[in-house]
Amino acid sequence: MESKCATCPMRKKAEENPHTFKARLWRWHTKWCPGWKAYQRELAAQQSREV
């Protein structure tokens, strides 16, 4: 599954202002979101290729 988290506008806003309600909502949704889990696997694979 290819995720769109790298370009997600909600993620970018949450990172810009981590204390807002939207940021807390975004962090909550990452606990169960299959797209976020796929994105984390993609990042891990990229890091293992770089090393």
Secondary structure as the mmCIF struct_conf table of DSSP 4:
data_model
#
loop_
_struct_conf.conf_type_id
_struct_conf.id
_struct_conf.beg_label_comp_id
_struct_conf.beg_label_asym_id
_struct_conf.beg_label_seq_id
_struct_conf.end_label_comp_id
_struct_conf.end_label_asym_id
_struct_conf.end_label_seq_id
HELX_RH_3T_P HELX_RH_3T_P1 CYS A 5 THR A 7
HELX_RH_AL_P HELX_RH_AL_P1 PRO A 9 GLU A 16
TURN_TY1_P TURN_TY1_P1 PRO A 18 HIS A 19
BEND BEND1 THR A 20 THR A 20
HELX_RH_AL_P HELX_RH_AL_P2 PHE A 21 HIS A 29
TURN_TY1_P TURN_TY1_P2 THR A 30 TRP A 32
HELX_RH_AL_P HELX_RH_AL_P3 PRO A 34 GLU A 50
#
